[in-house]
Amino acid sequence: MNRRSSAGCRCWRVPTGWAIGFLAAFLGLGSLLGPMSAMAQQSKASKVKGKKASEKAMIRKAESLKKDASLVELVRDYHQQLRENPRDLETTFSLALAYHSMGDFEQAEKYYRKVLQLDPKDTDALLNLGALLQKQGKLAEAIKWYKQTIAMHPSLVEAYYNLGVIYTKMGRYDMAMAAYRTATKVQPQFAPAYYQLAELLRRQMDFSSAEKAYKEAIRVQPQFADAYNNLANLYYESGELNEAVKFYRKAISLRPEDPEFRYNLGLAFYKQGKLSDAEAAYRQALDLDPEYAQAWNNLGVVLGKLEKNEEMIDAFEKACKLDSRYIEAHFNLGLAYFKKGRYDDAIRLLNEVLLVKKDDADSLALLGEAYMRKGNVAQAMAHLKRAIAINPGKAEFRAKMGLIYVEQGKLEDAEKSLRAALAMNPEDALSRLTLAKTLLKQDKKQQALEELNQAVLIDDSLTEAHKLLARLYEERAEVEPALEHAKKAVALAPNDVDGHLLLGQLYRKRGLLDLAISEYKLVLELDKKNAKALWLLGGVFGERANTDSQITYYQKALEVDPGFAPARADLGIALYNRGKLEEALKQLRRAVRSDDKLAKAWFYIATIFYAKASRTRVHRARYVKSAAEAASKLTELRAGDARAWLLLGRIWMLGGDKAKARKALQKALEIDGSLEEAKRELDKLG
């Protein structure tokens, strides 16, 4: 299921530190699921991070409070001053502001209203009282207050801005945008309003207008790092990655101490496929903030792509340790353990995900796979069924269920599940390959051929599909397409021994013996102790009538694998052809002791004993018995082979058992009525 990464999660930033007031940053997090194949899951990345639109109102003159005194001391001093001069407007406002900053809203409101009793048009008190109502969640009252304020002071830009913040919080986005637009008309150099407007336009997927608004914010405030970051995020989301990188770098140059900007740059590099650059960016973010869990998670995703697996696991473990409820990191660590075969650890991590999010379908599906690897089919089935119930439209889950059915030998259920997966995702080449293999196990070769051809049309890099196609076409005696697919398989996997063996076999069938020898020798370069290649080389030299080389290669194959019955049987046949009957018989008997279904070995054993019986009368009965036993075994294995029955009939004739001989010869003629030798032998019996 590519690891859940914070490789997809931008930080949308709220500007901070403006001289005119306070704004708070809000961090937006999410997850981006990578694509999943039918056979494996991928890591999940946390998304890029942006500096979000402010949810706080602006207030005025916060900077006027003395920085070298505590608020408690300031309140005491202001009260003392008011006792001396109760109508001092500035002191009354400062006392209200101090209470506001302390969070004592009741006292703050009291003194703001006292200011307004002294001066009903005091802009600072009007604005800050509205902000106070807003802070207390009295949004309707705050809106009413701001509107009254605007009626008295139509050029008070902060009032329009704060109205926009309230409307945004209430989900009244059109009214919020109208408020921000008015703010920009009232004061065209007011960067925060452009920024907030851009955020709302982005939320409504109006990327073009959002881009213009961000650029206006930057035009009027060139050092606006958060605007550069969020503009870069906009480009990231629209796939303009070069532009995204450019603006992330600008944000970093303005605020190099901010880890989120480097984190976002890492995401852009990751999406560009520049994995080393992405790794460097994430590590820089972590140098600035070692407890940045999302950066550790995304670094782990990148390290996995770079095949730095131990470092990947370490990164995921750090992310999990920093945030016990970070489901993407726990999923990714579980997936990493799964891929290493640490199934118990994977199960533990995935269950931790489910404690936080009980309906996480990806975790349930991967748990099913982990239980399957441990041989717990019941648990595997239960978890995959839950995953499918949560997300019935996810093709990968049904494909995985198909794999479990295959393991259970429930091939019809497997076929049904895989076809359901393909109905949802017809372009899933791996599921088509799995379906083809399932069909082959049911001997549905034509359907398998069709699925395999579809699979390689979708993904021409599926080596296994090409090899299966080569074998199926070989069975159909269609050598040219078989060769085409075998060559493709070898080109895709030049170190795949089976691919070279298959290609050699097809060259041999075409009579291209030099090319066949080349393929078998390539196998031996890859694996000098490959008994099958040595055996096949022996066969090729046999076809060239080079019996010495033939025997030598068979012997080499048996040195590598003494239990390789086909090679021993062929060695026996080669020795028979050289006239070395006793040596041949010894090898053939050893072959059938290893594999009693080797029909050709039984044929030559029967033939040798028949020949021995023909040359002597002294031990004829014993030889006939041995020959008949071998020939009878041959007819069991090849019941439809007329010549096997002919051989058995001749053996019984030599042994003098006419009834058994006649029965065997008649069977031969039932199978092949044109077999003249059987007719002649029957004529001899009379």
C-alpha positions as CSV (number, residue, x, y, z in Angstrom):
1,M,0.0,0.0,0.0
2,N,4.2,3.9,-1.9
3,R,4.5,4.8,2.9
4,R,2.3,7.6,4.1
5,S,4.5,10.6,3.8
6,S,4.3,14.1,4.8
7,A,5.2,14.0,1.0
8,G,2.2,15.7,0.0
9,C,1.5,18.2,2.9
10,R,2.4,21.9,2.6
11,C,2.5,24.3,5.5
12,W,0.1,27.2,4.9
13,R,1.4,30.1,6.9
14,V,-0.2,32.9,8.8
15,P,2.0,36.1,8.9
16,T,3.4,36.9,12.3
17,G,5.0,39.9,13.9
18,W,3.3,42.8,12.2
19,A,3.7,46.2,13.9
20,I,-0.1,46.8,13.8
21,G,-1.2,43.8,15.8
22,F,-1.0,40.1,16.7
23,L,-1.7,37.2,14.3
24,A,-1.4,33.5,15.2
25,A,0.0,30.7,13.0
26,F,-2.1,27.7,12.4
27,L,-0.5,24.5,11.1
28,G,-2.6,22.4,8.7
29,L,-1.7,18.7,8.5
30,G,-3.1,15.8,6.4
31,S,-2.0,12.7,4.6
32,L,-1.4,11.8,1.0
33,L,-1.8,8.2,0.1
34,G,0.6,7.0,-2.6
35,P,-0.6,4.6,-5.2
36,M,-0.8,0.9,-4.3
37,S,-0.3,-2.1,-6.4
38,A,-2.2,-5.3,-6.1
39,M,0.8,-6.9,-4.4
40,A,2.4,-4.3,-2.2
41,Q,1.7,-1.1,-0.3
42,Q,3.8,2.1,-0.5
43,S,4.7,4.6,2.2
44,K,2.5,7.5,3.1
45,A,3.7,11.0,3.2
46,S,2.3,13.9,5.3
47,K,1.3,16.8,3.2
48,V,3.0,20.1,2.5
49,K,2.5,22.7,5.2
50,G,1.2,26.2,4.7
51,K,0.9,29.2,7.0
52,K,-2.9,29.4,7.3
53,A,-5.1,32.4,7.3
54,S,-5.3,34.1,10.6
55,E,-8.2,33.2,13.0
56,K,-7.4,36.2,15.3
57,A,-8.5,39.8,15.0
58,M,-6.1,42.6,14.8
59,I,-5.9,45.0,17.7
60,R,-4.3,48.4,17.9
61,K,-1.4,49.7,19.9
62,A,-0.3,46.4,21.5
63,E,3.2,47.6,20.9
64,S,2.5,50.6,23.1
65,L,2.6,48.5,26.3
66,K,5.9,48.8,28.2
67,K,8.1,45.8,27.4
68,D,10.2,46.1,30.5
69,A,7.4,45.6,33.0
70,S,5.0,42.8,33.8
71,L,1.3,43.2,32.9
72,V,0.4,43.0,36.6
73,E,2.8,45.9,37.3
74,L,1.4,47.9,34.4
75,V,-2.2,47.4,35.6
76,R,-1.2,48.6,39.1
77,D,0.5,51.7,37.6
78,Y,-2.4,52.5,35.3
79,H,-4.9,52.3,38.2
80,Q,-2.7,54.6,40.2
81,Q,-2.6,57.1,37.3
82,L,-6.4,56.9,36.9
83,R,-6.9,57.6,40.6
84,E,-5.0,60.8,40.0
85,N,-6.7,61.6,36.7
86,P,-9.9,59.5,36.1
87,R,-10.6,61.0,32.7
88,D,-7.1,60.4,31.2
89,L,-8.0,58.8,27.8
90,E,-4.6,57.4,27.1
91,T,-4.2,55.7,30.5
92,T,-7.7,54.3,30.3
93,F,-7.0,52.8,26.9
94,S,-3.7,51.4,28.1
95,L,-5.4,49.8,31.1
96,A,-8.0,48.2,28.8
97,L,-5.2,47.0,26.5
98,A,-3.3,45.5,29.4
99,Y,-6.3,43.6,30.7
100,H,-6.9,42.5,27.1
101,S,-3.4,41.1,26.8
102,M,-3.8,39.3,30.2
103,G,-7.0,37.6,29.0
104,D,-9.2,39.4,31.6
105,F,-11.8,40.2,29.0
106,E,-14.4,41.5,31.4
107,Q,-12.1,44.2,32.8
108,A,-10.8,44.9,29.3
109,E,-14.3,45.5,28.0
110,K,-15.1,47.7,30.9
111,Y,-12.2,50.1,30.3
112,Y,-12.6,50.0,26.4
113,R,-16.2,51.2,27.0
114,K,-15.0,53.8,29.4
115,V,-12.7,55.1,26.7
116,L,-15.6,55.3,24.4
117,Q,-17.6,57.2,27.0
118,L,-14.8,59.7,27.0
119,D,-14.5,59.7,23.2
120,P,-17.2,57.8,21.2
121,K,-15.2,57.9,18.0
122,D,-11.9,56.6,19.4
123,T,-10.7,54.3,16.6
124,D,-8.4,52.2,18.7
125,A,-11.0,51.5,21.4
126,L,-13.7,50.8,18.8
127,L,-11.4,48.3,16.9
128,N,-10.1,46.6,20.0
129,L,-13.5,46.2,21.6
130,G,-14.7,44.5,18.4
131,A,-11.6,42.2,18.6
132,L,-12.4,41.5,22.2
133,L,-16.0,40.4,21.4
134,Q,-14.6,38.3,18.6
135,K,-12.1,36.6,20.9
136,Q,-14.9,35.7,23.3
137,G,-16.8,34.0,20.4
138,K,-19.5,36.7,20.4
139,L,-19.3,36.8,16.6
140,A,-22.7,38.3,15.8
141,E,-22.1,41.1,18.3
142,A,-18.6,41.7,17.0
143,I,-19.9,42.0,13.4
144,K,-22.5,44.5,14.5
145,W,-19.8,46.4,16.4
146,Y,-17.4,46.5,13.4
147,K,-20.1,47.7,11.1
148,Q,-20.9,50.5,13.6
149,T,-17.1,51.3,13.7
150,I,-16.9,51.4,9.9
151,A,-19.9,53.7,9.8
152,M,-17.9,56.1,11.9
153,H,-14.5,55.4,10.4
154,P,-14.9,54.1,6.8
155,S,-11.1,54.1,6.2
156,L,-10.3,51.9,9.2
157,V,-8.7,49.0,7.3
158,E,-8.3,46.7,10.4
159,A,-12.1,46.7,10.9
160,Y,-12.7,45.3,7.3
161,Y,-9.9,42.8,7.9
162,N,-11.4,41.6,11.2
163,L,-14.8,41.3,9.6
164,G,-13.1,39.1,7.0
165,V,-11.6,36.9,9.7
166,I,-15.0,36.5,11.4
167,Y,-16.8,35.7,8.2
168,T,-14.1,33.1,7.3
169,K,-14.5,31.4,10.7
170,M,-18.3,31.3,10.1
171,G,-17.8,29.8,6.7
172,R,-19.3,32.8,4.9
173,Y,-16.5,33.0,2.4
174,D,-18.1,35.3,-0.1
175,M,-18.7,37.9,2.6
176,A,-15.1,37.4,3.9
177,M,-13.6,37.9,0.4
178,A,-15.8,41.0,0.0
179,A,-14.4,42.4,3.3
180,Y,-10.8,41.7,2.4
181,R,-11.3,43.3,-1.1
182,T,-12.7,46.4,0.6
183,A,-9.7,46.5,2.9
184,T,-7.4,46.5,-0.1
185,K,-9.3,49.3,-1.7
186,V,-9.3,51.3,1.5
187,Q,-5.5,50.7,1.9
188,P,-3.9,49.3,-1.3
189,Q,-0.6,48.7,0.6
190,F,-2.2,46.5,3.2
191,A,-0.5,43.1,2.6
192,P,-2.4,41.0,5.2
193,A,-5.7,41.5,3.4
194,Y,-4.3,40.3,0.0
195,Y,-2.8,37.3,1.8
196,Q,-6.1,36.4,3.5
197,L,-8.0,36.9,0.2
198,A,-5.5,34.6,-1.5
199,E,-6.1,31.9,1.1
200,L,-9.9,32.0,0.5
201,L,-9.4,31.9,-3.3
202,R,-7.1,28.9,-3.0
203,R,-9.7,27.2,-0.8
204,Q,-12.2,27.7,-3.6
205,M,-9.7,26.3,-6.1
206,D,-9.5,29.6,-8.0
207,F,-5.7,29.2,-8.3
208,S,-5.3,32.0,-10.9
209,S,-6.9,34.6,-8.7
210,A,-5.1,33.3,-5.6
211,E,-1.8,33.6,-7.4
212,K,-2.5,37.2,-8.2
213,A,-3.5,38.0,-4.6
214,Y,-0.4,36.4,-3.2
215,K,1.7,38.4,-5.7
216,E,0.0,41.6,-4.6
217,A,0.8,40.8,-0.9
218,I,4.5,40.3,-1.9
219,R,4.5,43.4,-4.1
220,V,3.4,45.6,-1.2
221,Q,5.5,43.7,1.4
222,P,8.6,42.2,-0.3
223,Q,9.8,40.6,2.9
224,F,6.6,38.6,3.4
225,A,8.1,35.1,3.8
226,D,4.8,33.4,4.5
227,A,3.3,34.7,1.3
228,Y,6.2,33.3,-0.7
229,N,5.7,30.0,1.0
230,N,2.0,29.8,0.3
231,L,2.5,31.0,-3.3
232,A,5.0,28.1,-3.7
233,N,2.4,25.8,-2.2
234,L,-0.1,27.0,-4.9
235,Y,2.4,26.1,-7.6
236,Y,3.1,22.8,-5.9
237,E,-0.6,21.9,-6.0
238,S,-0.9,22.9,-9.6
239,G,2.1,20.8,-10.6
240,E,4.4,23.8,-11.4
241,L,7.2,22.4,-9.4
242,N,10.0,24.6,-10.8
243,E,8.1,27.7,-9.7
244,A,7.4,26.1,-6.4
245,V,11.1,25.4,-5.7
246,K,11.9,29.0,-6.7
247,F,9.5,30.5,-4.2
248,Y,10.3,28.1,-1.4
249,R,13.9,29.1,-1.8
250,K,12.9,32.8,-1.6
251,A,10.9,32.1,1.6
252,I,14.0,30.3,3.1
253,S,16.2,33.3,2.2
254,L,13.9,35.6,4.1
255,R,13.5,33.3,7.1
256,P,16.3,30.7,7.1
257,E,15.4,29.6,10.7
258,D,12.0,28.3,9.7
259,P,12.0,24.5,9.3
260,E,8.7,24.3,7.5
261,F,10.0,26.1,4.5
262,R,12.8,23.6,4.1
263,Y,10.3,20.8,4.7
264,N,8.1,22.0,1.9
265,L,11.1,22.4,-0.4
266,G,11.8,18.7,0.3
267,L,8.3,17.8,-0.8
268,A,8.8,19.7,-4.1
269,F,12.1,17.9,-4.7
270,Y,10.5,14.6,-3.9
271,K,7.7,15.2,-6.4
272,Q,10.3,16.1,-9.0
273,G,12.1,12.8,-8.3
274,K,15.2,14.6,-7.0
275,L,15.5,12.3,-4.0
276,S,19.0,13.3,-2.9
277,D,17.9,17.0,-2.8
278,A,14.7,16.0,-1.0
279,E,16.8,14.1,1.6
280,A,19.0,17.2,2.1
281,A,16.1,19.5,2.5
282,Y,14.4,17.3,5.1
283,R,17.7,16.9,7.0
284,Q,18.1,20.7,7.1
285,A,14.6,21.0,8.5
286,L,15.5,18.5,11.2
287,D,18.7,20.4,12.0
288,L,16.5,23.4,12.8
289,D,13.8,21.3,14.6
290,P,14.9,17.8,15.7
291,E,11.4,17.1,17.0
292,Y,9.7,17.7,13.7
293,A,7.8,14.4,13.4
294,Q,6.5,15.0,9.9
295,A,9.9,15.7,8.6
296,W,11.3,12.5,10.1
297,N,8.4,10.6,8.5
298,N,9.0,12.1,5.0
299,L,12.7,11.7,5.3
300,G,11.9,8.0,5.9
301,V,9.9,7.8,2.7
302,V,12.7,9.3,0.7
303,L,15.3,7.0,2.3
304,G,13.1,4.1,1.4
305,K,13.1,5.2,-2.2
306,L,16.9,5.5,-2.1
307,E,17.0,1.9,-0.7
308,K,18.7,3.2,2.6
309,N,16.4,0.8,4.5
310,E,18.1,0.9,7.9
311,E,18.1,4.7,7.9
312,M,14.5,4.6,6.7
313,I,13.4,2.5,9.7
314,D,15.3,4.7,12.1
315,A,13.6,7.8,10.7
316,F,10.1,6.3,11.0
317,E,10.9,5.1,14.5
318,K,11.8,8.7,15.5
319,A,8.6,10.0,14.0
320,C,6.6,7.5,16.0
321,K,8.4,8.3,19.2
322,L,7.8,12.0,18.8
323,D,4.1,11.6,18.1
324,S,2.4,8.4,19.4
325,R,-0.8,9.3,17.5
326,Y,0.9,10.0,14.1
327,I,-0.8,7.3,12.1
328,E,1.1,7.8,8.8
329,A,4.4,7.3,10.6
330,H,3.1,4.2,12.4
331,F,1.7,2.8,9.2
332,N,5.0,3.4,7.4
333,L,7.0,1.8,10.1
334,G,4.6,-1.2,10.1
335,L,5.1,-1.4,6.3
336,A,8.9,-1.3,6.7
337,Y,8.8,-4.1,9.2
338,F,6.5,-6.1,7.0
339,K,8.9,-5.8,4.1
340,K,11.7,-7.0,6.3
341,G,9.7,-10.0,7.3
342,R,9.2,-8.7,10.9
343,Y,5.6,-9.6,10.8
344,D,5.0,-9.5,14.6
345,D,6.4,-5.9,14.8
346,A,4.4,-4.9,11.8
347,I,1.2,-6.2,13.4
348,R,2.0,-4.3,16.6
349,L,2.5,-1.0,14.7
350,L,-0.6,-1.4,12.6
351,N,-2.7,-2.2,15.6
352,E,-1.4,1.0,17.1
353,V,-2.7,2.8,14.0
354,L,-6.1,1.2,14.6
355,L,-6.2,2.4,18.2
356,V,-6.1,6.0,16.8
357,K,-8.2,5.4,13.7
358,K,-10.1,2.2,13.9
359,D,-11.4,2.4,10.3
360,D,-8.0,2.9,8.6
361,A,-8.6,0.6,5.7
362,D,-5.0,0.5,4.5
363,S,-3.8,-0.6,7.9
364,L,-6.4,-3.3,8.0
365,A,-5.4,-4.6,4.6
366,L,-1.7,-4.7,5.4
367,L,-2.6,-6.4,8.7
368,G,-4.3,-9.0,6.6
369,E,-1.2,-9.5,4.5
370,A,1.0,-9.8,7.6
371,Y,-1.3,-12.4,9.2
372,M,-1.3,-14.3,5.9
373,R,2.5,-14.4,5.9
374,K,2.3,-15.9,9.4
375,G,0.0,-18.5,8.2
376,N,-3.0,-17.2,10.1
377,V,-5.5,-17.3,7.2
378,A,-8.6,-16.7,9.4
379,Q,-7.2,-13.4,10.7
380,A,-5.9,-12.4,7.3
381,M,-9.4,-12.9,5.8
382,A,-11.1,-11.1,8.6
383,H,-8.9,-8.0,8.3
384,L,-9.2,-7.8,4.6
385,K,-13.0,-8.2,4.7
386,R,-13.1,-5.2,7.2
387,A,-10.9,-3.2,4.8
388,I,-13.2,-3.9,1.9
389,A,-16.3,-3.1,4.0
390,I,-14.8,0.3,4.8
391,N,-13.6,1.0,1.3
392,P,-15.4,-1.3,-1.1
393,G,-14.2,0.7,-4.1
394,K,-10.5,0.1,-3.6
395,A,-9.3,-2.4,-6.1
396,E,-6.1,-3.3,-4.3
397,F,-8.0,-4.7,-1.4
398,R,-10.0,-7.1,-3.6
399,A,-6.8,-8.0,-5.4
400,K,-5.2,-8.9,-2.0
401,M,-8.2,-10.9,-1.1
402,G,-7.8,-12.8,-4.4
403,L,-4.2,-13.6,-3.3
404,I,-5.4,-15.1,-0.1
405,Y,-7.9,-17.2,-1.9
406,V,-5.1,-18.4,-4.2
407,E,-3.1,-19.4,-1.1
408,Q,-6.1,-21.3,0.2
409,G,-6.5,-23.1,-3.1
410,K,-10.0,-21.5,-3.5
411,L,-9.3,-20.6,-7.2
412,E,-12.8,-19.8,-8.2
413,D,-13.2,-17.3,-5.3
414,A,-9.7,-15.9,-6.2
415,E,-10.8,-15.4,-9.8
416,K,-14.0,-13.7,-8.7
417,S,-12.2,-11.4,-6.4
418,L,-9.5,-10.5,-8.9
419,R,-12.1,-9.8,-11.6
420,A,-13.9,-7.5,-9.2
421,A,-10.6,-5.6,-8.6
422,L,-10.1,-5.3,-12.3
423,A,-13.6,-4.0,-12.9
424,M,-12.7,-1.2,-10.5
425,N,-9.2,-0.6,-11.9
426,P,-8.8,-2.2,-15.4
427,E,-5.3,-0.7,-15.7
428,D,-3.9,-2.8,-12.8
429,A,-1.4,-4.9,-14.6
430,L,-0.2,-6.8,-11.5
431,S,-3.8,-7.9,-10.8
432,R,-4.1,-9.1,-14.3
433,L,-0.9,-11.1,-13.9
434,T,-2.2,-12.6,-10.7
435,L,-5.5,-13.4,-12.4
436,A,-3.7,-15.1,-15.3
437,K,-1.7,-17.3,-12.8
438,T,-5.0,-18.2,-11.1
439,L,-6.5,-19.1,-14.4
440,L,-3.5,-21.3,-15.3
441,K,-4.0,-23.2,-12.1
442,Q,-7.5,-23.9,-13.3
443,D,-6.2,-24.9,-16.7
444,K,-8.0,-22.0,-18.3
445,K,-5.1,-21.3,-20.6
446,Q,-6.8,-19.3,-23.3
447,Q,-8.3,-16.9,-20.7
448,A,-4.9,-16.7,-19.0
449,L,-3.2,-15.9,-22.4
450,E,-5.7,-13.0,-22.9
451,E,-5.1,-11.6,-19.4
452,L,-1.3,-11.8,-19.8
453,N,-1.5,-10.0,-23.2
454,Q,-3.6,-7.3,-21.5
455,A,-1.1,-7.0,-18.6
456,V,1.9,-6.4,-20.9
457,L,-0.1,-3.9,-22.9
458,I,-0.6,-1.9,-19.7
459,D,2.9,-2.5,-18.3
460,D,5.5,-3.9,-20.7
461,S,8.0,-4.2,-17.9
462,L,6.3,-7.2,-16.2
463,T,9.1,-9.8,-16.7
464,E,7.0,-12.7,-15.2
465,A,4.1,-12.0,-17.6
466,H,6.4,-12.1,-20.6
467,K,7.9,-15.5,-19.4
468,L,4.4,-16.9,-18.9
469,L,3.4,-15.8,-22.3
470,A,6.5,-17.4,-23.8
471,R,5.6,-20.7,-22.2
472,L,2.0,-20.6,-23.3
473,Y,2.9,-19.8,-26.8
474,E,5.5,-22.6,-26.7
475,E,2.8,-25.0,-25.7
476,R,0.7,-23.9,-28.6
477,A,3.7,-24.5,-30.9
478,E,3.6,-20.7,-31.8
479,V,7.4,-20.3,-31.6
480,E,7.7,-16.8,-33.0
481,P,5.6,-15.0,-30.3
482,A,7.1,-17.3,-27.7
483,L,10.6,-16.1,-28.8
484,E,9.5,-12.5,-28.8
485,H,8.3,-12.6,-25.2
486,A,11.2,-14.7,-24.0
487,K,13.6,-12.1,-25.5
488,K,11.7,-9.3,-23.8
489,A,11.9,-11.1,-20.5
490,V,15.7,-11.4,-20.8
491,A,16.0,-7.8,-21.8
492,L,14.1,-6.7,-18.8
493,A,15.9,-9.0,-16.4
494,P,19.4,-9.8,-17.9
495,N,20.4,-11.7,-14.7
496,D,17.3,-13.8,-14.5
497,V,18.5,-17.4,-15.0
498,D,15.0,-18.8,-15.8
499,G,14.6,-16.3,-18.6
500,H,17.8,-17.4,-20.3
501,L,16.9,-21.1,-19.9
502,L,13.5,-20.4,-21.4
503,L,15.0,-18.5,-24.4
504,G,17.6,-21.3,-24.9
505,Q,14.8,-23.9,-24.9
506,L,12.9,-21.9,-27.6
507,Y,16.1,-21.5,-29.7
508,R,16.6,-25.2,-29.5
509,K,13.1,-25.9,-30.7
510,R,13.8,-23.6,-33.7
511,G,16.9,-25.6,-34.4
512,L,19.1,-22.6,-33.5
513,L,21.5,-24.7,-31.5
514,D,24.4,-22.2,-31.4
515,L,22.0,-19.5,-29.9
516,A,20.7,-22.1,-27.4
517,I,24.2,-23.0,-26.3
518,S,25.0,-19.2,-25.9
519,E,21.9,-18.8,-23.6
520,Y,22.8,-21.9,-21.5
521,K,26.4,-20.7,-21.1
522,L,25.2,-17.3,-20.0
523,V,23.3,-19.0,-17.3
524,L,26.5,-20.7,-16.2
525,E,28.2,-17.4,-16.1
526,L,25.5,-16.2,-13.7
527,D,25.4,-19.5,-11.8
528,K,28.2,-21.9,-12.5
529,K,26.5,-24.6,-10.5
530,N,23.2,-24.5,-12.4
531,A,22.4,-28.2,-13.0
532,K,19.6,-27.5,-15.4
533,A,21.8,-25.5,-17.7
534,L,24.4,-28.2,-17.7
535,W,21.7,-30.8,-18.4
536,L,20.3,-28.8,-21.3
537,L,23.7,-28.3,-22.8
538,G,24.1,-32.0,-22.7
539,G,20.9,-32.3,-24.7
540,V,22.0,-29.8,-27.3
541,F,25.3,-31.7,-27.9
542,G,23.3,-34.9,-28.1
543,E,21.3,-33.4,-31.0
544,R,24.6,-32.6,-32.6
545,A,25.6,-36.2,-32.2
546,N,28.5,-35.2,-30.0
547,T,28.0,-38.0,-27.5
548,D,31.2,-37.4,-25.5
549,S,30.2,-33.8,-24.7
550,Q,26.7,-34.9,-24.1
551,I,27.7,-37.4,-21.5
552,T,30.2,-35.0,-20.0
553,Y,27.6,-32.3,-19.4
554,Y,25.1,-34.8,-17.9
555,Q,27.8,-35.9,-15.5
556,K,28.6,-32.3,-14.6
557,A,24.9,-31.7,-13.9
558,L,24.8,-34.8,-11.6
559,E,28.0,-33.6,-9.8
560,V,26.1,-30.4,-8.9
561,D,22.8,-32.2,-8.1
562,P,23.0,-36.0,-7.7
563,G,19.3,-36.2,-7.2
564,F,18.5,-34.5,-10.6
565,A,16.5,-37.4,-12.1
566,P,16.0,-36.1,-15.6
567,A,19.7,-35.6,-16.1
568,R,20.4,-39.1,-14.8
569,A,17.8,-40.6,-17.1
570,D,19.3,-38.8,-20.1
571,L,22.8,-40.0,-19.1
572,G,21.5,-43.5,-19.0
573,I,20.0,-43.1,-22.5
574,A,23.2,-41.6,-23.8
575,L,25.1,-44.6,-22.4
576,Y,22.6,-46.9,-24.0
577,N,23.2,-45.2,-27.4
578,R,26.9,-45.9,-26.9
579,G,26.1,-49.6,-26.3
580,K,27.1,-49.4,-22.6
581,L,24.0,-51.3,-21.5
582,E,25.0,-52.2,-17.9
583,E,26.1,-48.6,-17.1
584,A,23.0,-47.3,-18.8
585,L,20.7,-49.6,-16.8
586,K,22.4,-48.6,-13.5
587,Q,21.8,-44.8,-14.3
588,L,18.2,-45.4,-15.4
589,R,17.3,-47.4,-12.3
590,R,18.8,-44.6,-10.1
591,A,16.7,-42.1,-12.1
592,V,13.4,-43.8,-11.4
593,R,14.2,-44.3,-7.8
594,S,14.4,-40.5,-7.6
595,D,11.4,-40.0,-9.8
596,D,9.2,-43.0,-10.7
597,K,7.2,-40.9,-13.2
598,L,10.0,-40.6,-15.7
599,A,8.4,-42.4,-18.6
600,K,11.4,-42.3,-20.9
601,A,13.5,-44.0,-18.3
602,W,11.0,-46.8,-17.9
603,F,11.0,-47.2,-21.7
604,Y,14.7,-47.7,-21.8
605,I,14.8,-50.0,-18.8
606,A,12.2,-52.2,-20.5
607,T,14.1,-52.0,-23.7
608,I,17.4,-53.1,-22.1
609,F,15.8,-56.0,-20.3
610,Y,14.0,-57.0,-23.4
611,A,17.3,-57.0,-25.3
612,K,19.0,-59.0,-22.5
613,A,16.1,-61.6,-22.5
614,S,16.4,-61.9,-26.3
615,R,20.1,-62.9,-26.1
616,T,19.8,-65.6,-23.5
617,R,17.6,-68.5,-22.5
618,V,19.2,-69.1,-19.2
619,H,17.9,-65.9,-17.4
620,R,15.2,-65.1,-19.9
621,A,12.3,-65.5,-17.5
622,R,14.0,-63.1,-15.0
623,Y,14.7,-60.5,-17.7
624,V,11.2,-60.8,-19.1
625,K,9.8,-60.2,-15.7
626,S,11.9,-57.1,-15.2
627,A,11.2,-55.9,-18.7
628,A,7.4,-56.4,-18.3
629,E,7.4,-54.6,-14.9
630,A,9.1,-51.6,-16.5
631,A,6.9,-51.6,-19.6
632,S,3.7,-51.9,-17.4
633,K,4.9,-48.9,-15.5
634,L,5.4,-47.1,-18.8
635,T,1.8,-47.9,-19.9
636,E,0.5,-46.5,-16.6
637,L,2.3,-43.3,-17.3
638,R,1.5,-43.2,-21.0
639,A,-1.8,-45.1,-21.3
640,G,-2.5,-43.5,-24.6
641,D,0.9,-44.3,-26.2
642,A,0.4,-47.1,-28.7
643,R,4.2,-47.9,-28.9
644,A,4.3,-48.4,-25.1
645,W,1.7,-51.1,-25.5
646,L,3.5,-52.6,-28.5
647,L,6.7,-52.9,-26.4
648,L,4.7,-54.6,-23.6
649,G,3.1,-57.0,-26.1
650,R,6.5,-58.0,-27.5
651,I,7.9,-58.6,-24.1
652,W,5.0,-61.0,-23.2
653,M,5.5,-62.7,-26.6
654,L,9.1,-63.3,-25.7
655,G,8.1,-64.7,-22.3
656,G,5.6,-67.0,-23.9
657,D,2.4,-65.5,-22.4
658,K,0.3,-65.2,-25.5
659,A,-2.9,-64.0,-23.7
660,K,-1.1,-61.0,-22.2
661,A,0.8,-60.4,-25.4
662,R,-2.5,-60.4,-27.4
663,K,-4.2,-58.1,-24.9
664,A,-1.3,-55.5,-25.0
665,L,-1.1,-55.6,-28.8
666,Q,-4.8,-55.2,-29.2
667,K,-4.6,-52.2,-26.9
668,A,-1.9,-50.7,-29.1
669,L,-4.2,-51.1,-32.2
670,E,-7.1,-49.5,-30.3
671,I,-5.0,-46.4,-29.8
672,D,-3.4,-46.4,-33.3
673,G,-5.1,-48.7,-35.8
674,S,-2.4,-48.0,-38.4
675,L,0.4,-49.4,-36.3
676,E,1.6,-52.1,-38.8
677,E,4.2,-53.6,-36.3
678,A,1.4,-54.4,-33.9
679,K,-0.6,-56.1,-36.7
680,R,2.4,-58.2,-37.7
681,E,3.0,-59.3,-34.1
682,L,-0.7,-60.3,-33.7
683,D,-0.4,-62.3,-37.0
684,K,2.5,-64.2,-35.5
685,L,0.3,-65.1,-32.5
686,G,-2.3,-66.6,-34.9
